[in-house]
Amino acid sequence: MIGIAVLVAPSFLLIAVGYAARRLLPAAEFWNTLDKLVYWLLIPALFLAKISSADLGSSPLGAFAAILYAGFFGALAFGWVAQRLIGLAPAQGSDVVQGAGRFNTFLGLAIAGALYGPAGLQAGVLGSALLVPVVNVSVVTVLAAMLGQRGSGSRFFRTLGELARNPFILSILAGLAFNLAGLKQVPVLHDTADMLGQAALPIMLLAVGANLQLRGIGGAWGPVALAAFGKLVVFPLLVLAAIALIEPPQLVAQVAIIYAALPVAASAYALARQMGGDAELMAAMISVQTALAFVTLPATLALAGWLY
């Protein structure tokens, strides 16, 4: 576990540097521009480059998808049942659902690359391609059903329309199109995408840290704890059980466990605000889970190594 913690520590240290830098350099325009750079250019370039060149025929995508979806949908169901049992208001309950099921793709890619090199990063990108569209559509649908106040229908369709223009989803589809067309390395285009992709990981971790904030917890430790339990305990246990049943190749299992143990995505804050959830509580969940994950993620990976 200590060895794993040392390997993942640089990723968390970059998040901490981003958090400190936002407080030392509080110019909102700079950090907003950095977020847009990551969202609209760097991560889409990484997805395009890696998915285009992936050997999809030799990748056990069916097993990979089954393992990841077992964890995601199980954790999503846990969040929904848990918030119902304790009688949360829809705004806070929807945060628990998001907090239990969504995950930080950025951090997953960085850790997969740090632990397992280029092959790990490639597998992480394929995992993202399997998860990102499904997770986004599923979460938006559940939140629209939970937050069923006036105007929720229009918000639902507006959000789905934005998902259809999501640069992550579009770059995943473009990468698949290039791959299936046999255009795995188009001169200049893919060279440029590769260069941009290399810049993506450190910059996006700085952006994650810059967006962390702890206000909003107040007396709401119950929802925060439920979401953390769903994401950092239930999700990993379900993935470990699926791995035991499916017995995938080792790298697939390792990357699936990384995704299972990730904290909730920073983008959950924007979705909570857009769909009518409790955005401040969601921000607190993101910050608490990111801090906890520095301990729980290496522990989960060590447990998986011991079991399998």
C-alpha positions as CSV (number, residue, x, y, z in Angstrom):
1,M,0.0,0.0,0.0
2,I,2.8,2.4,0.8
3,G,4.4,1.8,-2.6
4,I,1.1,2.5,-4.3
5,A,0.6,5.6,-2.3
6,V,4.0,6.9,-3.3
7,L,3.1,6.3,-7.0
8,V,-0.2,8.1,-6.8
9,A,1.0,10.9,-4.5
10,P,2.2,13.2,-7.4
11,S,-1.3,13.3,-8.8
12,F,-2.8,14.3,-5.4
13,L,0.1,16.7,-4.9
14,L,-0.8,18.5,-8.2
15,I,-4.4,18.8,-6.9
16,A,-3.1,20.3,-3.7
17,V,-0.9,22.7,-5.7
18,G,-3.9,23.7,-7.8
19,Y,-5.9,24.4,-4.6
20,A,-3.1,26.5,-3.1
21,A,-2.5,28.3,-6.4
22,R,-6.2,29.3,-6.6
23,R,-5.9,31.0,-3.2
24,L,-2.6,32.7,-4.0
25,L,-3.7,33.7,-7.5
26,P,-7.4,34.3,-7.2
27,A,-8.0,35.8,-10.6
28,A,-11.2,34.1,-11.6
29,E,-10.7,34.8,-15.3
30,F,-7.5,32.8,-15.4
31,W,-8.9,29.7,-13.7
32,N,-12.1,29.9,-15.8
33,T,-10.0,30.0,-19.0
34,L,-7.9,27.0,-17.7
35,D,-11.1,25.0,-17.1
36,K,-12.3,25.7,-20.6
37,L,-8.9,24.8,-22.0
38,V,-9.0,21.4,-20.3
39,Y,-12.7,20.8,-21.1
40,W,-12.8,21.9,-24.8
41,L,-9.3,21.1,-26.0
42,L,-6.8,19.1,-23.9
43,I,-8.9,16.1,-22.8
44,P,-10.8,15.8,-26.1
45,A,-7.3,15.8,-27.9
46,L,-6.2,13.0,-25.5
47,F,-9.3,10.9,-26.1
48,L,-9.0,11.4,-29.9
49,A,-5.4,10.4,-30.0
50,K,-5.7,7.3,-27.7
51,I,-8.9,5.9,-29.0
52,S,-8.0,6.4,-32.6
53,S,-4.8,4.3,-32.2
54,A,-6.2,1.7,-29.8
55,D,-6.3,-2.0,-30.9
56,L,-10.0,-2.4,-30.3
57,G,-10.1,-5.9,-31.7
58,S,-7.8,-7.3,-29.0
59,S,-9.3,-5.3,-26.1
60,P,-11.8,-7.2,-24.0
61,L,-14.3,-4.3,-24.1
62,G,-17.3,-6.5,-23.2
63,A,-15.7,-7.6,-19.9
64,F,-14.4,-4.2,-19.2
65,A,-17.9,-2.6,-19.7
66,A,-19.6,-5.3,-17.6
67,I,-17.3,-4.7,-14.6
68,L,-17.5,-0.9,-14.8
69,Y,-21.3,-0.8,-15.3
70,A,-21.8,-3.2,-12.4
71,G,-20.0,-0.8,-10.1
72,F,-21.5,2.3,-11.4
73,F,-25.2,1.2,-11.5
74,G,-24.9,-0.5,-8.2
75,A,-23.4,2.6,-6.5
76,L,-26.1,4.8,-8.2
77,A,-28.8,2.5,-6.8
78,F,-27.2,2.6,-3.4
79,G,-27.2,6.4,-3.4
80,W,-30.9,6.5,-4.4
81,V,-32.0,4.0,-1.8
82,A,-29.9,5.6,1.0
83,Q,-31.2,9.1,0.5
84,R,-34.7,7.7,0.4
85,L,-34.2,5.8,3.7
86,I,-33.1,8.9,5.6
87,G,-35.7,11.1,4.0
88,L,-33.6,13.8,2.3
89,A,-35.1,16.6,0.4
90,P,-34.8,16.1,-3.4
91,A,-32.0,18.7,-3.8
92,Q,-29.8,17.0,-1.2
93,G,-30.9,13.5,-2.2
94,S,-29.8,14.1,-5.8
95,D,-26.4,15.1,-4.5
96,V,-26.1,11.8,-2.7
97,V,-26.9,9.9,-5.9
98,Q,-24.3,11.9,-7.9
99,G,-21.8,11.6,-5.1
100,A,-22.1,7.8,-4.9
101,G,-22.0,7.1,-8.6
102,R,-20.0,9.7,-10.5
103,F,-16.2,9.7,-10.6
104,N,-13.3,11.9,-11.5
105,T,-12.1,10.8,-15.0
106,F,-9.2,13.2,-14.9
107,L,-7.7,11.7,-11.8
108,G,-8.3,8.2,-13.1
109,L,-6.4,8.8,-16.3
110,A,-3.5,10.3,-14.4
111,I,-3.2,7.4,-11.9
112,A,-3.6,4.7,-14.6
113,G,-0.7,6.3,-16.4
114,A,1.4,6.7,-13.3
115,L,0.9,3.1,-12.2
116,Y,0.9,1.2,-15.4
117,G,2.5,3.5,-18.0
118,P,1.3,4.1,-21.6
119,A,-0.7,0.8,-21.5
120,G,-2.4,1.9,-18.4
121,L,-3.3,5.3,-19.8
122,Q,-4.6,3.6,-23.0
123,A,-6.8,1.3,-20.9
124,G,-8.0,4.3,-18.9
125,V,-9.0,6.1,-22.0
126,L,-11.0,3.1,-23.2
127,G,-12.6,2.9,-19.7
128,S,-13.6,6.5,-20.1
129,A,-15.0,5.9,-23.5
130,L,-17.2,3.1,-22.1
131,L,-18.3,5.1,-19.0
132,V,-18.5,8.8,-19.9
133,P,-21.6,8.7,-22.2
134,V,-23.5,6.1,-20.1
135,V,-22.7,7.9,-16.8
136,N,-23.8,11.3,-18.0
137,V,-27.0,10.2,-19.6
138,S,-27.9,8.0,-16.6
139,V,-27.2,10.7,-14.0
140,V,-29.1,13.4,-15.9
141,T,-32.1,11.1,-16.2
142,V,-32.1,10.1,-12.5
143,L,-31.7,13.8,-11.4
144,A,-34.5,14.9,-13.7
145,A,-36.8,12.3,-12.1
146,M,-35.8,13.2,-8.6
147,L,-36.0,17.0,-9.0
148,G,-39.4,16.9,-10.6
149,Q,-40.4,20.5,-9.8
150,R,-41.8,22.9,-12.4
151,G,-39.6,23.4,-15.4
152,S,-37.6,20.2,-14.8
153,G,-38.6,18.8,-18.1
154,S,-37.2,21.7,-20.0
155,R,-34.0,21.5,-17.9
156,F,-33.7,17.8,-18.6
157,F,-33.9,18.2,-22.4
158,R,-31.6,21.3,-22.3
159,T,-29.1,19.2,-20.4
160,L,-29.4,16.3,-22.8
161,G,-28.8,18.8,-25.6
162,E,-25.7,20.0,-24.0
163,L,-24.5,16.4,-23.5
164,A,-24.9,15.9,-27.3
165,R,-22.4,18.7,-27.7
166,N,-20.2,17.5,-24.9
167,P,-16.6,17.7,-26.2
168,F,-15.6,14.5,-24.3
169,I,-18.4,12.5,-25.9
170,L,-17.8,14.0,-29.4
171,S,-14.0,13.3,-29.2
172,I,-14.7,9.7,-28.1
173,L,-17.1,9.2,-31.1
174,A,-14.5,10.9,-33.4
175,G,-11.8,8.6,-32.1
176,L,-13.9,5.5,-32.7
177,A,-14.8,6.8,-36.2
178,F,-11.1,7.2,-37.1
179,N,-10.2,3.8,-35.6
180,L,-13.0,1.9,-37.4
181,A,-12.1,3.7,-40.7
182,G,-8.5,2.5,-40.3
183,L,-7.2,6.1,-39.9
184,K,-5.2,5.4,-36.7
185,Q,-2.3,7.8,-37.3
186,V,-3.2,10.7,-39.6
187,P,0.0,12.8,-40.1
188,V,-0.1,16.2,-38.4
189,L,-3.6,15.7,-36.9
190,H,-2.7,12.9,-34.6
191,D,0.8,14.3,-33.9
192,T,-0.9,17.5,-32.7
193,A,-3.5,15.6,-30.7
194,D,-0.7,13.6,-29.0
195,M,1.2,16.7,-28.0
196,L,-2.0,18.3,-26.6
197,G,-2.8,15.1,-24.8
198,Q,0.6,15.1,-23.1
199,A,-0.2,18.5,-21.6
200,A,-3.7,17.4,-20.5
201,L,-2.9,15.4,-17.3
202,P,-0.9,17.9,-15.2
203,I,-3.0,20.9,-16.2
204,M,-6.3,19.1,-15.5
205,L,-5.2,18.1,-12.1
206,L,-4.3,21.7,-11.3
207,A,-7.8,22.7,-12.4
208,V,-9.4,20.0,-10.2
209,G,-7.5,21.4,-7.2
210,A,-8.4,25.0,-8.0
211,N,-12.1,24.1,-8.0
212,L,-12.1,22.4,-4.6
213,Q,-14.0,24.2,-1.8
214,L,-15.1,23.1,1.7
215,R,-18.0,25.5,2.3
216,G,-21.5,24.0,2.2
217,I,-21.0,21.1,4.6
218,G,-22.5,22.9,7.7
219,G,-24.5,20.3,9.5
220,A,-24.9,18.1,6.4
221,W,-22.3,15.5,7.3
222,G,-24.9,12.7,6.9
223,P,-25.4,13.2,3.1
224,V,-21.6,13.8,2.7
225,A,-20.8,10.5,4.6
226,L,-23.5,8.5,2.6
227,A,-22.1,9.7,-0.7
228,A,-18.5,9.0,0.3
229,F,-19.5,5.5,1.5
230,G,-21.3,4.8,-1.8
231,K,-18.4,6.0,-3.9
232,L,-15.4,4.9,-2.0
233,V,-16.7,1.6,-0.5
234,V,-19.8,0.3,-2.3
235,F,-18.5,1.1,-5.9
236,P,-15.1,-0.6,-5.3
237,L,-16.7,-3.7,-3.6
238,L,-19.1,-4.2,-6.5
239,V,-16.2,-3.9,-9.0
240,L,-14.1,-6.4,-7.0
241,A,-17.0,-8.9,-7.0
242,A,-17.5,-8.4,-10.8
243,I,-13.8,-9.0,-11.4
244,A,-14.0,-12.3,-9.4
245,L,-16.9,-13.5,-11.5
246,I,-15.6,-12.4,-14.9
247,E,-11.8,-12.9,-14.4
248,P,-10.7,-10.3,-17.0
249,P,-7.1,-9.7,-18.1
250,Q,-4.9,-8.2,-15.4
251,L,-4.6,-4.7,-16.8
252,V,-8.4,-4.4,-17.3
253,A,-9.0,-5.5,-13.7
254,Q,-6.3,-3.0,-12.4
255,V,-7.8,0.0,-14.3
256,A,-11.3,-0.9,-13.4
257,I,-10.4,-0.9,-9.7
258,I,-8.8,2.6,-10.2
259,Y,-12.0,3.9,-11.6
260,A,-14.1,2.3,-8.9
261,A,-12.0,3.9,-6.2
262,L,-12.0,7.5,-7.6
263,P,-13.7,10.4,-5.8
264,V,-16.7,12.1,-7.3
265,A,-16.2,14.2,-10.4
266,A,-15.7,18.0,-10.1
267,S,-18.3,18.4,-12.9
268,A,-21.0,17.1,-10.5
269,Y,-21.0,20.6,-9.0
270,A,-22.0,22.2,-12.3
271,L,-24.7,19.5,-13.0
272,A,-26.2,20.0,-9.5
273,R,-26.4,23.8,-10.0
274,Q,-27.9,23.3,-13.5
275,M,-30.5,20.7,-12.6
276,G,-31.6,22.2,-9.3
277,G,-29.6,20.2,-6.7
278,D,-27.7,21.6,-3.7
279,A,-24.6,22.9,-5.4
280,E,-22.8,24.0,-2.2
281,L,-23.3,20.6,-0.6
282,M,-22.1,19.0,-3.8
283,A,-18.9,21.1,-3.7
284,A,-18.3,19.9,-0.1
285,M,-18.8,16.2,-1.2
286,I,-16.2,16.7,-4.0
287,S,-13.7,18.1,-1.6
288,V,-14.2,15.6,1.1
289,Q,-14.0,12.6,-1.2
290,T,-10.9,13.9,-3.0
291,A,-9.1,14.2,0.4
292,L,-10.3,10.8,1.5
293,A,-9.3,9.2,-1.8
294,F,-5.6,9.8,-1.1
295,V,-5.9,7.1,1.6
296,T,-8.8,4.9,0.3
297,L,-7.5,4.6,-3.3
298,P,-4.2,3.0,-2.4
299,A,-5.9,0.9,0.2
300,T,-8.4,-0.4,-2.4
301,L,-5.7,-1.1,-4.9
302,A,-3.6,-2.9,-2.2
303,L,-6.7,-5.0,-1.2
304,A,-7.4,-5.9,-4.8
305,G,-3.7,-7.0,-5.3
306,W,-4.0,-9.2,-2.2
307,L,-7.3,-10.8,-3.3
308,Y,-6.3,-11.3,-6.9
